[in-house]
Amino acid sequence: CPRELNRPFGYMDISLFRKIIDESLCYGKRLIITLNKDGEPLLHPEFPLIIKYAKDKKAAHKINFYTNGILLTEAKSIELIKSGLDTIHISIDAFTQETYKIIKNSQKLEVVEENVKKLVELKKKLHSKKPLVIVKIIHTPDTKDEIKPFTNKWKGIANFVEIGEYHTWDGSLNSPNPLDQSNQRIKRYPCTFLWYNPIILWDGRVTTCCVDY
């Protein structure tokens, strides 16, 4: 995700997380709580405890998060399974090493693939149906020829294969001049995220939505 470099980085203190969850419960049970925004959630040293607190409190019908999967080690996978996590979305985003390098600027594709397979294996070993494992690829000019082989590869391993739509956050994907929006008169519904999908940053501040770059 794009990062706002003027915004300070940090890990949410677990006491602040508990306070937010407890306040949220005053207004009922949430539909979904997604535990990430911009950064990699598996970097948080207390991440499994954060998930478990939300699950123990029955704070939402579903607790999930998105990850690039690089830090999804065997030990971390066991912790996530035991935490009660409902769904994990793993953004693999490529079928070949070459495409992964182009998109991620990383050579970690094999690491991620093995991590996902190990997570699925550990679920079976621990007799757990959760978390649902969703692997994701975004349909871009670089990946368009890899969508089918990617789907065929993972549909028998992961619970779901997600094909993401290619877009730019400011809506300028098809504009010759990204600053010129005059030719983009697309009829659409107004965004509803302000009402049902608020975003709370690591330090407790609230922002408009996840696409606030």
Secondary structure, DSSP 8 states (H G I E B T S, - for coil): ----TTS------HHHHHHHHHHHHTT--EEEEE--SSS-GGGSTTHHHHHHHHHHTT-EEEEEEEE-STT--HHHHHHHHHHT--EEEEE---SSHHHHHHHHS-S-HHHHHHHHHHHHHHHHHTT---SEEEEEEE--TTTTTTHHHHHHHHTTTSSEEEEE----TTS-TT-SSTT--TT---------HHHH--EE-TTS-EES-S---
